[in-house]
Amino acid sequence: MIELKSIAEVEAALQQNEGMLLYVSAPNCNVCVTLRPKIEELFQSAFPKIKLFKTDIAKVPELAGRFNILSAPAILLFFDGKEFLREGRNVSLELLAQRVQKVYDLYYS
């Protein structure tokens, strides 16, 4: 995952990438630390055309207001700069994969 360190970098990534995932974590969040490698592995193997980005809500607090993020981790999937999917703290990787697959197939097949 590529780390984005400002709201400007997040906005630029949204404009430059057809499909992107934004993984938003928080400091001292054990779920964030545990879940991120699983999300990376899932997307690299099943959805390789989606670019992966991460950011820390404490370092980029404007994200909370811009994307209405209320808890961490937050997983946001965008296509053409528009949000298509949002997952929060309790994530089922199997259900996430099924939901992403539907949108991924529409975009890339």
VENZILIN-V564312 format. One record per residue. N is the residue number from 1. OMEGA is omega in degrees with one decimal (none if undefined). Layout:
# VENZILIN-V564312
N_OMEGA / N_OMEGA
This chain:
# VENZILIN-V564312
1_177.8 / 2_-178.8 / 3_175.2 / 4_-170.6 / 5_178.1 / 6_177.5 / 7_177.7 / 8_177.7 / 9_177.8 / 10_179.7 / 11_178.8 / 12_178.5 / 13_178.1 / 14_-178.9 / 15_-172.9 / 16_-174.7 / 17_178.8 / 18_177.6 / 19_179.8 / 20_174.6 / 21_176.2 / 22_179.4 / 23_-176.9 / 24_-179.8 / 25_178.4 / 26_177.8 / 27_177.9 / 28_178.7 / 29_-178.5 / 30_177.8 / 31_179.6 / 32_-178.1 / 33_-177.3 / 34_-173.9 / 35_-173.7 / 36_-179.8 / 37_178.2 / 38_177.7 / 39_178.4 / 40_-178.9 / 41_179.5 / 42_-175.6 / 43_178.8 / 44_-178.5 / 45_-173.3 / 46_-175.2 / 47_-171.1 / 48_-178.6 / 49_178.1 / 50_179.0 / 51_-176.2 / 52_178.8 / 53_176.7 / 54_175.0 / 55_-179.0 / 56_-176.8 / 57_178.3 / 58_179.7 / 59_-179.6 / 60_-174.8 / 61_178.0 / 62_179.1 / 63_-178.0 / 64_179.5 / 65_-176.7 / 66_-175.9 / 67_177.8 / 68_-179.6 / 69_-176.2 / 70_179.4 / 71_179.7 / 72_-3.3 / 73_172.9 / 74_-179.3 / 75_-177.2 / 76_179.4 / 77_-177.7 / 78_169.0 / 79_-177.6 / 80_176.2 / 81_-179.2 / 82_-179.7 / 83_179.1 / 84_-175.1 / 85_178.7 / 86_175.3 / 87_-178.4 / 88_-170.1 / 89_-177.7 / 90_-173.3 / 91_170.6 / 92_-178.3 / 93_-179.9 / 94_178.9 / 95_177.4 / 96_179.9 / 97_179.2 / 98_-179.6 / 99_179.6 / 100_-177.8 / 101_-179.4 / 102_-179.2 / 103_-179.6 / 104_179.9 / 105_178.6 / 106_-176.9 / 107_-168.5 / 108_177.3 / 109_none
